[in-house]
Amino acid sequence: MPDTLTVTDNRTGKQYELPIDRGTISASDLRQIKVSDDDFGLLSHDPAFSNTASCESAVTYLDGDRGILRYRGYPIEQLAERSTFLEVAYLLVHGELPNKVELTSWINNITHHTMLHEKGKKLMEGFHHNAHPMGMLVSSIGALSTFYSDAKSIDDFDTRMLQVYRLIAKVPTIASYAYRNSLGLPYVYPDNSLSYPGNFLNMMYRMAEPRYEPDPTLERALDVLFILHADHEQNCSTNAMRSVGSSRADPYVSCAGAAAALYGPLHGGANEAVLRMLNEIGSVQNVPKYIERVKAGEMRLMGFGHRVYKNYDPRATIIKNTAYQVFEVTGKNPLIDIALELERIALEDEYFVGRKLYPNVDFYSGIIYEALEFPTQIFTVLFAIPRTAGWVAQWMEMIADEETRIARPRQIYTGADERDFVPLEDR
Ligand code: CMC
């Protein structure tokens, strides 16, 4: 049997053979299905892209039913255990793990682009002391576009790579400046002798000491969290990166668009929302009452559910284990007990079981961030740092893809039919 779909249009009685390629039909093939010559042709309606593949991608594989996540074919569990964030970032961008020479050169390139232009620093000083760090991050990433006019040359591979280095390198610097700005603390310049997460901790926390020495367990835990958040195929922010980038805008403004999408509480903003929720619940005894309110539709259980995962999010399993390693250094965060009880009750409750709602990546990450003394407001920024690697990897793939055209969906028009303008005095 050929891989085709036979469609009968009952309006006309006509039949159409649509090719099926890798379990997918081309939406453009529907256009031939018409009732008359001047008919535009059949459209598919998919408001949140729930069942639409917007691109071909070789970056990340996700099987939501089986709880599988792989970057370039490598299981997330193996990468979290044996790799580093910068190695994973190379893998995402280039498609293969680097050899020693390639890795050294990659790390060198990233660490030598960590500084922010002094005027960029000044720009950040202009933010109000209580500005949300995500607002500062979005604006400051966008502002990078004004410093690097070469970024517009998106057809040149080397120029594209330069922006990739700059973005992966500078986002942690911007993130830490956003934090220090909110406390009125002086900015800390990057220390290029430290690892990527170690330098981030340095820029966040260094005070009067001549050199910041990160705790190796905490540095590694942060690196693992960075690996887990690095990419997640066509999620909301990656779709924004591709959508803005498809107009051939430069990667900085595209990345600012992606970061803006991440800010929302249904996406990267959920980790912040989880912490607020756990604090609101306050104690293990209050959990059943809270679950009842969620089931009554008063609010959502933040950190639960996912558009694609209909099983335990594999990242949540790793994060839960990492939390205990962190607690050995920092002491236990009491919120973990509330989270465990929430998870226990939810996983036994028909409401959550029936809807296949499981803990997602954000459920436990905030508890670790809090143990690492990151303020709640900065949690989504901590998601944005590693996701930048995914955004640029997907952007590089999109630019090189011959199928790429400007993202421009269709609509079903539901507005008024043509009518004549009525002057103000007659309305
Ligand atoms: N708590 C309670 N009920 C929920 C939840 C939740 N967290 N998530 C979904 N539901 C219910 C929802 O009310 C609906 O029930 P019904 O069929 O009775 O109307 C059903 O489950 C399906 O929900 P949906 O809104 O159609 O699912 P979606 O695929 O559009 O939404 C989601 C996915 C992640 C936005 C949603 O599960 C959610 O809001 N979760 C809480 C926020 C969160 O943790 N977000 C982080 C996602 S993972 C990190 C990332 O990728 O950014």
Residues whose N, C-alpha, C, O or C-beta is under 5 A from the ligand:
A	BS01	CMC	P265 L266 H267 G268 A270 M299 R300 L301 M302 G303 F304 G305 H306 R307 R355 N360 V361 D362
